[in-house]
Amino acid sequence: MHEEARVITAGIVDDANNLAPILRDLRRMLFTVAFDAGSYGLAGRFLELACPPQLSTPPRTDLPPASTEERIRWRSAMARLFEAQENLEAAHAEHLHLGDDYLELSPPDRGLFPVLTNAIGAAYELGDYAVGASLLEHAGRIAKLWPEADIQLQLAIARLYPPLAAAEPEDFAGRIAEALDLARAHEPGMVAPLHRFAALSYLQMEAPWRAVAHLDALPAEAASLREEASDAMVRLQVRIAMDDIDPALAERGLALLGHEAAGYAVWGSLGALTIALMRLGRTGPALLTGVLFVRRIGALIATLPRNPLKARERRRIILSVLEPLRSLLAANDYMQAAGELESLHALLTHGVRLSGDSYRNWAPSPRVGAAAERAAALLGQASEPGDDSDAFRRAILGFDPVPPRPPRPATGAGELAVSFLPDAGRLIRIMHGPQGETAQMLDLPLEDIARRVRQLNSAIRLDTDPVPLRAELGALLFGPVSEAIRDAQRLSIAAFGPLATLPFAALILDSRPLISGRSIVIRTNAERGARDAATPGAALRVLHARGGDGDPLDEPAAEAAAVAACYGDPPLALVPEFDRRDLEAALDARPAVLHIAGHFRLKEDDLASSFLIGSAGEPVPIGAVFAPPRSLAGTELVFLSGCDSAGHGGGRSLAGQLHGLGAGSVIASLWPVDDSAARAVAEDTHAGFAGGLDATEALARAMRRVAALPRFAAPRHWAAFQCYTA
């Protein structure tokens, strides 16, 4: 490039000192070409080459210093580049330097007056209010030299910042009216940006009702996609604040995010869309936009504005998205992810900063994460006229985490089937009867039900007996159909959403635990695997492991021996201190009954990352061991006696995966249970099953008997166990 510049200037510039600034001018021209083409990396390299000698790092002394005008032009280009890269902190810092450079000009340069007004805005944005006020006073003095309308409009816009920083909407209203009058008379192209700025400013000052008038004044058709995207997001934020959301506006906002030209401040758009979609009851789309928003949080917090008011405002916006998103996750059975956002909320509330990489790959589950990856690949990708600009919107709106409506279950004599399905922020109870199905919406919102389920589980785990809450949930879920339930000998429940972790046996209905007088089975809605080889190869396999030295179990060997005794101690039935090879061999034996006593570490919706702990404390991967082509077609009962072995009751659970391999009934626990209580439940269940009861009846009898023992009367000891069928 040096050589080309020498050829261009040959015969024109003979003095080397004059050649240097001409080369810098040429590089700034090349910066403009690259910047306008969207090649920001190349544009940045041209600017590095065009840097004035005294601003280099370290400063160059072999060349004469650049003039003030040249420094201003270079800093203006740097500010444009930083703004395009959304590095607003660096851009504001450049604008402040520009203000200092402008003050050195004598006499003042009218053509560079925008440099001064930009510096005023930057000072207020960064919280340097004294500097901003000083620059504004200087701008007011020199603007008297130039009474032209464009200078007066620039000054009127600069005067908007003090009342905005002081959150004085009345003063701001008078000044924005003055700026709009000047714009209408002399620069109509500035009218729409000023209305947009005013609407956002009123939101920041917590006066959304004032913003509505400015929204109404925006043109029906924007001049560009970028302007339309800005208008759509401003309208959406105001409608959210007014609790009046237009579904068509949310969909248009999603469509605009598919365009490259509409990609400015994506994080704010994703946050607004997440809240809007949640309030519209669009659970799946809200999850995806929420995930894309959370994945940007690390970078957002790592680059908080220097202005404490701006930093606090950004934190407020982030927290305003995190809280409802956490509730949405909990209501849809992503309890671990909800807990992670609760922790993140607490960190941000206390001002903790995060690294830029924090939460970059966060997702509540692999399935949601994969859908978010697919959507992220479409974000801002449409740049040519023939590109599919609607692909991002379709990817977001097409995602549905709600399980399909379960097929009508086959019920036997004395059996009552009930399904609970989340739908648009509520929970529907479906009663499956001989004459058909009846559906009824529950009174409480899904979020309130989820909170009560969490409270119940927490209280029971802490060894308290929350009788009022057990009765409240029992009445909420089953009160209107209590007469039908009263006559049922078996209750077959399909439980999705927050009810997937609910210990149904502990609920109280008509002053009695729900398990009293009936058995309870949970349907996972999984398809049971092929039954071609339904004859078991072995009668029994009982595996146990203490789990290494970290947190060993006390009684797995005694439990295993008691279980084997229920079936007459068949040969090879006991597999002590198992490892992965032992477990695989036991599964390949296709036992009629499989019992595993050990430590389980299940991650919700992610069996690939879940594991059992073997005898030496090594992880035995569940997703790999319990996977096709392995078959459990001849296995009628799998008893998983370990902490949190149920995971979740929906199709994402380990029980659902075992059903897919062909297993019949699966018994597992919702939380860690005392070893001696777990042994008592397991031994009594197997005794009943070996004596001819089916798995559901055997477990119900065992739970009632264990609950009758004074030392195990608290529901913590017996209510964790549930029987799952396909």
N, C-alpha and C positions, 0 to 999 in steps of 0.2 A: 504494500500500500504506500510505503514511503516512496518507492521508485515511481509508482504511477503518479503520485502527487508532484514529484519533481518534473516529470514529463509535462504534466498539465500546466505547471507554473514556469516552465523553461522560457527564458527570455523575458519574463515579466517580473520575476522577483530574483534579484541578484544578491540581496542582503540576507544572510542566514537568520538574522534576528527577525526579519519580516516574514521569513518562510514559516517559522514555527506557528505563529497565530493563524496563518492561512491554512496550514495543515490541520490545526484544531478546528477551524471553521468547517473544513471539508469533512472531518470525522463527525461533527455534530450534524451535518447534512445527511451523512450515511446513517447516523443514529435515527434520524427522522424517518428515513426510508424503511429501516428494519423495524422500528417501533410501529409504524402504520401498517406494516405487513404482519404484525403480531409476533415477530421473532424477538422476544424480550431478552433472551440470552445474548444474541448477537448484538442487539442494541446496547446492552450493558457493556459489552467488550469495546464497542466504538466509543462509548462515553469514558471508559477508563483511559483510552488513548487520547481523548480530547481534554483530559483533566488539566486545568491551569497549573503551571509549575508550582506556585506557592501552596496549592491545595493537595499536591501529591503526598504520598506517604512513603519515605520521608520527603519533605519539600525539595524541589530541584532548584539548584542555584546556578546551573550552567546555562539557563535560559532566562531572559528578562521576564519579570512577573506580568501576568495577564492584567488587563484593564478591569476596572470595576464592572463595566458593561459586559465584558466577556465572562467574568465570574457569575454575574446574574444569569446570563443565558445558559451557562453550564449547570448551575444549581437548579434552574427551572426545568431543564431536561431531566436531571436526576430526580426531582420531585415527581415529574410525570411518570417516570419509570417505577418508582416506589409505589405510587398510587395504583398503577396497573397491576403490580404484583401484590396488592392489598397489604403492603407494609406501611400502614398509615403513620405509625410512630416515626419511622425514618423520613417519610414525606413531610410530616409536620416540622421535624427538625430542620430539614432543608429550607422550608418556607421561612422559618425564623432567621436562619442565616441570610436569606434573601432580604429580609427586612433590614438587617444590619447593613448589608451591602447597599441597599437603596438609600439609607440615611447618609452614606458617603458621597452620593451624587450631588454635584453642585455645578450648575443649577439642577433642580429636580428634572427628571426625564418623564414627560407626559406619557410616552409610549410604554414605559415600564411601571406606570401607576398600579396595574393589576398585581405586580409583584408585592407591593406594599399591602394591598388589601388581602391578598392571600396570606401574607405573614400575620396579619391581624387575626384572621380565622384560625391559623395554626397555633398562635399563642393561646387563644382561649381553649382550643381543643386539648392542648397539652397542660392546661391548668396554670399557665404563666399569665395570670390576669393583670398583674402590674405592667408587664411588658406589652400585653395586648392593649391596655388602656393608653400607654405612652405612644405606641404606634398609631392608635386610632386618633389621638389628639393631633399628632403630626400630620396624618392624612387629612384631617379636617382643615388644617391651616393651609396646606399646599393645594387642596382641591379648590380653594377660592381663586387660584391663579387660572383655573380652567373651568369655566361655567358650563361647558358642554354636557349634554345629557348623559353620555356614556360614563363620564367621570362621576357625575352625581349619583348614577345608579350603582356604580361600584362602591361608592362611599355609603349609600343607603343600605346595601347588603352587609357591609362590614359592621354597621351599627346594630345589626340584629344580634350579634354575639353577646354583648353585655347582659341584656335581659334574659337571654337563653341560659347563660351561665348562672345567673342569679335566680332562675326559675320564677320570673315575673311575667306571667302570661298577659296581663293587662298592658304593660309597657311594650311587650313584644307585639301585641296585636296592632298598636298604633304604628310601630316601625315597619311591620310587614305590609301594612296598607300603603304606606308611603312608597316602599320599594315596588310594590305591584303597580301603583299608578305610574311611576316612571317607566317601568317595563312595558306596560300597555301602550304608552305614548311613543316610546322611542326604540324599544327592543322587544318585540312580541315573542321572539324565541326564548326569552328568559321567563315568561309568565308561568309555563308549566313547571319548570324546575323550582321556581319560588313557591308555588302552591305545594309541591311535593315536600320541599324543605320545611315549610310551615307545618304541614300535617305531622311529619316526624318530630318536629320540635315540640308541638303540643303533646304528643305522646310522651316525650321525655319529661315534660313538665306535668304529666299526669292530668291533662285536660283534654281527653279524647273527643268530647263533645264539640270543642272548638275546631278540631281537625276535620270534622265532617263537612263543613262548608267549603274547605279547600279541596276535599275530594270531589265534591260536586262540581267544582270549577275546572277540574282537569279535563282535557279534551277527550272526546269519546274514542278517537283513534290517535294513538301515539305516533310520533314521527319516525321512530325506529323500534326494533325489538328490545334494545337495551332500555329505552324509555318506557316501553310497554311493561317490561318486567319490573322496572322500578315502581311504576304506577300500581301494578297488581299487588306487589308486596306491601306498599304503603296502605292501599285499600284493605288488604287482608289484616294487617296489624291493627288498623283502626277498628275494623269490624270485630276482631277478637276482643279488643278493649271494651267495645260496646256490647259484646255478647250477641252479635247479630251477623252470623257467618253465612255467606252465600256459597252453596256447594259449587256452582259454576265458576266462581272466582277461584276457589281452591284448585279445581281441575285446570283452569287456565294457568295458574301459577306453576303447577307441575309441568304442563306442556312447555311453558317458556323456559324452564330450567333445562330442557333438552337442547336449547340453542346455545351455541358458543357465545353469541353476542349478548346473551342475557345472564352470563355467569358471574357478574360482579356481586360480591358479598353473599356468596352462596350459603354460608352458615346461617345468616339471619333469615334467609328465605326458607331453609330447611326447618329452622326452629318454629317459624310462624306456621308453616304447613303442618308440622307435627301437631301443634296445639289445635289447629283448625280441623284436621282430620279426626283427632280424638273426639272433639266436641260434636262432630258430625256422625260419630259412631262407626267410623271406618277403621277398625282395629288393625287389620293387616297393613294397609298403606301407612298408617300412623307408626306402626312398628318399624317399617323400613326407613321412612324419613327420620324417625327418631334415632335409629342406628347410625345413619349417615351423619346426623348432627353430632352424636356423642363421639364419633370417630374424629371429629375436628376439635374437640374440646381441649385436648392437650396443647395444640398449636395456639388456640384462642387464649388460653390462660398464660402460656409461655410468653405471649406478646401483648400483655395487657397494656392499655394506654397509660402514659405517665400521669395524666390528669386523674386525680383520685376520684372525681365525680364520674368521669368517663369509665374508669376501671370498675367503679361500683355499679354503673349502669350495665356494663357488659356482664358482670357477674349476676346482676339481677335478671337479665334476659336469659342467661344460661340456666339459672335456678328455676325460672318460671317454666322452662321446658322440662327440666329434670324431674320435678315433683309429680306432675301428672303422668309423665312417661313411666316413672317408678310404679305408680298406682296401676297403670295399664298393664305393665309386666306382671305384677302380682295378681291382677284379676284374670290373667290368661295363663297362670300356672308357671311362670318363669320366676320362681322364687329366688333362686341364686342370683340371677341378673338384677332383680329388684333390690336385693341386699347390696349388690355392688354399687348401684346408683344411689342408694341411701347413704353409703359410706362416702361416695364422691360428693354428694350434696353437703354432707357434714364438713368435708375438707374445704370445699369452696366457700361455705358459710363462714368459716374461720380464717379465710384469706390465704389458704395454702396455694402455692404455685405448683404447676405440673410441668414435666418435661414435654417437649414437642411431640415425642413419640407415644405419650400416654394415651391409652384407649384407641390407638390407631386401628387395631384389628378387633375391637370389641364387638361382641354380638351376644344376644341372649341364648342362642343355640346355633349349631352348625347349619340347620336349615334356613333360619332367618339370616344368618351371616352369608350363606351362599346367595340368597336372593338379593341381599344388599350389595354384594359384589357385582352381581349382574346389573343391578340398577346403576351402581356407581360408574360402571363402564360406559353407560349411555348418557351420563350427566354432562351437558354442554358439548356433546359430540356433533350435533348437526351444524355444519358451517357452510355447505354448498346448497344451492337451490334444490337439488334432487335428493338430499339426505332426508332420512326419516326423522323428522323433528318431534314426532309424537311417541317415539319408542320409550323414552324415560317415563312419561306419564302412564303408558300402558303397563310398563314393568312394575310401577308402584301400585297402581290401582288393581292390578291383576293378582296381587299376593293375598292369600287368605290363610291365616294360621288356624282358623276354627276347623275342627275335625268335621268330616262329612256327617250328615245326619245318620245315626246308626240304623241298620235295617231292623225291621220289626222282629224282636226276639221270639224264639219258640219257647213257650212257657208250658210247664207241666201243671198237674193238679196242685192246688194250694200255692202256686207261685204267682207273684205280682212283679211285673217289670216296669221300671221307672227310668227315664233318661233325663239328665240335666244338661242343657246345651246353652253356651253363651251366644247372645245375638244382640248386636248393636248396643252394647253397654248394659244389657239386662240378662237375666237368666230365665230360661224357659223350662218348665217341668212338663214332660210328656208321659202320660200314663198309657201303657200298652195293654189293652184289654181284649177280650174275645170279640167284642163288637167293633173294634177299631181303636183309634188313638184319640186322646184328648190332650190339648196343649193349653198351658196357662202361664202367663208371665208372672214372675215373683214380684212382690211388692218393693223390695229394696234394690237399688242399683247394684250392679256387679261389683263395683269397687267397695261398697259397704259390706257386701257378703264376704269378699276376699279378706277385708280387715278383720271381720269376726272369726273367720277360719284361722287366720294367723294368731289371733289372740287365744283362741281355744287350744291350738297346738302348743303355743308357748306356755300357757298355764299348765297343761297336762304334763309337758316335759319337765317343768319345774316342780313336779310332784304336788301340785295343788289340784283340787277337784272343783273346777268352775261349774258347779251345778246350774246356776242361773243361765250361763251362756250355753251349756249343753241343751237346756230346755228351750232357750230362745231359738237356737238353730234348728232343733227338732220341730218346733212349731212352725217356723218359717218354711222349711222344706217340705214337711209332711202333714202339717196341721189340717189343711183343707181336704186332705185325702186320708185322714186318720182312720176313718171307718173301714175303708178298703184294706189298709195296712193291718188293721187289728185282726182281720180274718186270714191274713196271709201266713203261710208256714215258711215261705222263703221269699226274700226280697232281693230281686235282681236289679242292680243299679248300674247304669252307664253314667259315669261322672267325669265331666270335663271342666276346663277352666279352673277356678280356685277350689272346686270341690274334689279335684283329683287327689288332694292331700288330706281330705277330711276323714277322720276316724268315725265312720258311720255307726259302728257298734256302740260308741260312747254317747251318742245323742239320746236325749230323753224325750219320749212321746207318751202322753197320757200318764205322766209321773213314773214311767218305767224306762230303763235303758232299751234302746231299739233292738238290741240283741236278745232281749227277753222273749221267749216263746217263739222265736223264729231264727232262721239262719239268714246270713247276708252274703251275697256274692257280688263282686264288682266285675262288670264286663269291660274289657279293654278295647273293644271294637276292632281288635286285630283279627286277621284271617288265620284260622288254624291251618297249619301245614298239612301236607298230604298224609293220608292214613293208609297208604298201600301196604306198608310193613308194620301194621299196628300191633303185631305180637311182640311183646317185650323179649329181649334176649336174656335178661337177668331179673331176679325178683327185687333186689334191693341193692343200693349203694349209699352208704352213709360216710361222708367225708367231714373231717374236722381239722382245724389248725388253730393254734393259740395266737398266731399272727406275729411272731418275732418278739423282740425284747422291748419295742417301743411302747405298746399298749396292749399287753397280752390279755386274752380272755381267760376267765377263771375255770369255767366248767365245760368246755367243748367236748372233752373226752367222755365225761360222765353223761352228757346229753346224748352223744352219739351211741354210747353203749346202751342207754335206756331205749333209744329209738330202735336199734337193732333187735333188742329183746322183744319188742312188740311183735316182731315178725318171726320169732323163733331162732334168732341168730343164724341166718343162712350163711354158708361158706362164702368167703371173700367179700362179705357185705361191708365190713368196716375198713375204711381207708384212713389211717391215722396220719396226722401232720402232712397233709397233701401239698403237692406243688403242681405246677401247670401240667406236667406229664401225667400225674395221677388223675387230675380232673378230666383231662382229655380221654384217658383210658376208661374212666367211669362213664362218661357220656357215650363213648363208642360201644359200651356194653348194653346200651339201650335198656336201662333198668325200668321196671314198672313203677318203682318209687325211688326218688332221688332226694336225699337230704344233705344240705351243706350248712355246716355250723362254722362260721368264721367272720372275719372283718370284711365288710363291703364298703367300697368307696364309689358311690354312683354320682355322676354328674348329670344334671337334668338335660334331657334331650340330646345327650352326647355319650352314647354307650361306647363309642370308639375311644373315649378318654376315661372310661370307668374301669374299675378293676377290683378283684379280690386280693386279699393279702395271704400269701402262702406261708408255709411253716417257718421259713427263714426270714420272713418279713418282706419277701420279694413281691412285686405286683404281678398278678395274673390277669392279663387283659380280657375283660368280659366281651368286648366287641369282637375280638378275634376268636375266642374259644366257643362262644355261643353263637355261631354263625353258619350259614349254609356252606358246603353241602351237608354238614352234620345234621342228623335227624333225631328227634325225640318222639317219633311217631308212636312208639309203644309205651311211652311214659305217661301214666295217668295222674301222678302227683309229684310236684317239685316243691319242697319246703326249703325256703331260703331263710335260715335262722341267723340273722346278723343285723347289725345296725344299719338303718336306712335302706334295707335291701329292696323295698318296694319302689324307691325312687318316686315315681309318679304313676298314677293310675290310668293315664291316657295311653294312647297307642305308642307314646315315646318311651314307655317304661320297659324295664327288663322283663317283666311278666309278658308284655306284648311281644317282645322278641322271642321268648320261649314258646309262646303260642304259635308264632310263625314257624318254628321248627317242628311243630306237631304235638307239643306237650298239652296235657289236659288241664288240670287245675294247678295253679301256682299260689302258694301261701308265702307272704313276705311281710316285713314290718315297715311301718312308716317312720319310726325313730328308734334310737338305741334303747334296748330293754335290758333290765337287770338280768344277769346270766341265769340266776336261779329261777326267776319268773319265766324267762324264755324256755328254759328246760322243762318247766312244768306244763306250759302251753304245748310245746312240741310233743312231749311224751303222751299227754292225754289225747292230742289230736291223732297221732299215729295209732294209739290204742283203739280209738273209735274207727279209724279207717280200716285197720286190720280186722276189726270185728264186723265189718259190713256196712258202716255208714259211708255216705259219700263225703268228699273232702269238705264241702261247705258245712254240712251237718256236724261233721267231726270237729271242725274248728269252732263252731258256735257252741257246742257242748263244752269243749275245753275252756273256752273263754268264760262261760258262766260258772264253771266249777272253780277256776282259778280266782275269779272275782269274788267268790264266796269265802275264800280264805282270808282271814283278817290281815295277814301281812301283805297280801297282794290285792287288797280291795280297791286301792287307788287305780284309776283308769290308765295311769302310766304303765302299769305292769301287764295289762292284757289287751287294751284297746288298739295298740299299734298294729296288731296282726289283721290282715285282710286276705280273703280268698279271691283270686282273680280267674276268670274264664274268658275264652275268646268270644 
